[in-house]
Amino acid sequence: MNIVLTGHKGLIGSFLKKRLEEEGHKIVLSVDLKEGNDVKDLEDYLIEDKVDMVIHCAAFCKVVRIFEDPSKGFGNASDSYSIFEFCRKNKIPKIVYFSSTRVLSEEKNLYTAGKIYGEELCKSYKECYGIDYLIIRPSTVYGPFWDETRRLMHIYITNALRNKNLKIFGDPETKTLDFTYVDDFVDGIMLAIYGEWNKEYNISGNCETKLYDLAKFIINETDSKGQINIFDADIAQPQKVKVDISEIQKLGYNPKISLWGGVRKNIDFLRNIIPSQSS
């Protein structure tokens, strides 16, 4: 297939791009703000190549930063509109939209609002213009990658390696997340692409884990002098995350990497980078 991919310089996008190319697909256009290319510029862009599918990974995903600056949450919604218009104007028949499992939580914020808007665009452009869609909802993806987005796993491991403290925002006895190793996540995406369309698929490692247990494990594995600090829960952030992955499991999805095995892989990768990043 000929594919347009946004967000290919990020954690998920870079691993997904590699997998797609390994399986013989061609990325005819890739767009990432890290290279100075804005998704909004696609809205009126007419592409010469035949395109079978758009995969929209690009997003601003730091919820705390969006809380501080609501325009960043609106930017996600605006980008989604631009990518759907790109599909409509270029008669591209399929789009894979990356939402978030956070939309399933009771807590609502400007990040989830933008993602829900994108999900509704999927359904609207299907009904109005016949564009088939997949809604992919990731859950706290991590992996061996220098994560400039600074997701929680990256922060925990880099802080531990630098003997800095690890922070938990919420009750350490009950605060949980459902982490997903990036290779498992890409497996889920590929199963969805080859599976049934016009559906939502939640993808996680299927292992709800206390953040306190994770932080303690990372400190022990890195022999860190860092401590675990507890703070009040962030506003409008879920305190317990357990994801139902039954739909993607129907397609044969089964996470291969345990959380603790994945964390060790991430520690080994970052341990080799931290000295050069610190110098």
PEDA-V534472 format. One record per backbone hydrogen bond with DSSP energy under -0.5 kcal/mol. NH is the residue of the N-H (numbers start at 1). CO is the residue of the C=O. Records with the same first field share a line. If there is no record, write none. Layout:
NH->CO + CO
This chain:
3->1 + 26
4->53
5->29
6->55
7->31
10->7
14->10
15->11
16->12
17->13
18->14
19->15
20->16
21->17
22->18
23->19
24->21
25->20
26->1
27->25
28->3 + 26
29->3
31->5
35->32
36->33
37->32
38->36
41->38
42->39
43->40
45->42
47->45
52->2
53->2
54->94
55->4
56->54 + 96
57->6 + 55
61->59
63->61
66->62
67->63
68->64
69->65
72->69
73->69 + 70
74->70
75->71
76->72
77->73
78->74
79->75
80->76
81->77
82->78
83->79
84->80
85->81
86->82
87->83
88->84
89->85
90->86
91->88
92->87
93->91
95->132
96->54
97->95 + 134
98->56
99->97 + 136
101->138
103->100
104->101
105->102
113->109
114->110
115->111
116->112
117->113
118->114
119->115
120->116
121->117
122->118
123->119
124->120
125->121
126->122
127->123
128->124
129->125
130->126
131->125
132->93 + 130
134->95
135->199
136->97 + 134
137->135 + 201
138->136
139->203
142->180
145->143
147->145
148->146
150->147
155->151
156->152
157->153
158->154
159->155
160->156
161->157
162->158
163->160
164->159
166->227
168->229
170->168 + 231
174->171
175->171
176->239
177->209
179->177 + 207
180->140
182->142
185->181
186->182
187->183
188->184
189->185
190->186
191->187
192->188
193->189
194->190
195->192
198->133
199->133
201->135
203->137
205->179
209->177
211->175
214->210
215->211
216->212
217->213
218->214
219->215
220->216
221->217
222->218
223->219 + 220
224->219
229->166 + 227
231->168
234->169
237->234
245->243
249->245
250->246
251->248
252->249
253->248
258->256
262->258
263->259
264->260
265->261
266->262
267->263
268->264
269->265
270->266
271->267
272->268 + 269
273->270
274->270
275->271
276->273
277->273
278->274
279->275
